Amino acid sequence: MASTQVKKIRKRIKRVFFLILCTIMIVTTLPRITTIAQLYEQKQELTQQKQALEQEKAELTTTRDSMDNLETIEKSAREKLGMIKEGERLMVEKKE
């Protein structure tokens, strides 16, 4: 009879120890899991920012390359600065 009671007590001790161990594992891993989730979200945001910046870089490179073109420079000088070629006359429209 005593041996069955000892076995029951040992089973209870094992269960309690197992529950304590599981609780400790859960308590220690939950903050790490939340940190991992936050880092994953941050990674996603940074990836999106990187893609947007790469797209902007490509657009700026295209603009820079087009600015190196002599025709574009001439067009810009004529429209924005009012410059004319030698021998041309500038016509200004008078607004009333």
C-alpha positions in Angstrom: 0.0 0.0 0.0 2.8 2.4 0.8 4.5 1.8 -2.5 1.3 2.8 -4.4 1.1 6.0 -2.4 4.8 6.7 -3.1 4.2 6.2 -6.8 1.2 8.6 -6.7 3.3 11.2 -4.9 6.1 10.8 -7.4 3.6 11.2 -10.3 2.3 14.4 -8.7 5.8 15.7 -8.2 6.6 14.9 -11.8 3.5 16.7 -13.0 4.2 19.7 -10.8 7.8 19.8 -12.0 6.7 19.5 -15.6 4.1 22.3 -15.2 6.7 24.5 -13.5 9.2 23.8 -16.3 6.5 24.6 -19.0 5.6 27.8 -17.3 9.2 28.9 -17.1 9.7 28.1 -20.8 6.6 30.0 -21.8 7.5 33.0 -19.6 11.0 33.2 -21.0 10.1 32.7 -24.7 7.1 35.1 -25.0 9.1 38.3 -24.9 11.5 36.8 -27.4 8.6 35.9 -29.7 7.2 39.4 -29.5 10.6 40.9 -30.3 11.0 38.6 -33.3 7.6 39.7 -34.5 8.5 43.4 -34.1 11.8 42.9 -35.9 10.0 41.1 -38.8 7.6 44.1 -39.1 10.5 46.5 -39.0 12.3 44.5 -41.7 9.2 44.6 -43.9 8.9 48.4 -43.5 12.6 48.9 -44.3 12.3 46.6 -47.4 9.5 48.8 -48.6 11.5 52.0 -48.0 14.5 50.4 -49.8 12.3 49.7 -52.9 10.9 53.2 -52.9 14.4 54.7 -52.6 15.7 52.4 -55.4 12.8 53.5 -57.6 13.5 57.2 -56.8 17.2 56.6 -57.6 16.3 55.1 -61.0 14.1 58.1 -61.8 16.8 60.6 -60.7 19.4 58.7 -62.8 17.1 58.9 -65.8 16.6 62.6 -65.2 20.3 63.2 -64.8 21.1 61.3 -68.0 18.5 63.3 -69.9 20.0 66.5 -68.6 23.3 65.5 -70.1 21.7 65.5 -73.5 22.5 68.8 -75.4 18.9 69.0 -76.8 17.5 68.9 -73.3 19.9 71.5 -72.1 19.1 73.8 -75.0 15.3 73.4 -74.5 15.7 74.1 -70.8 17.8 77.2 -71.5 15.2 78.5 -74.0 12.1 77.9 -71.9 13.4 78.7 -68.4 16.1 81.3 -69.0 14.8 82.9 -72.2 18.0 82.3 -74.0 18.2 82.5 -77.8 20.7 81.4 -80.4 22.9 83.9 -82.2 20.9 85.6 -85.0 17.4 84.8 -83.5 14.9 87.2 -82.2 13.0 86.8 -79.0 9.2 87.3 -79.3 7.5 88.2 -76.1 3.7 88.0 -75.8 2.2 91.0 -74.1 -0.6 90.1 -71.7 -3.3 92.7 -71.1 
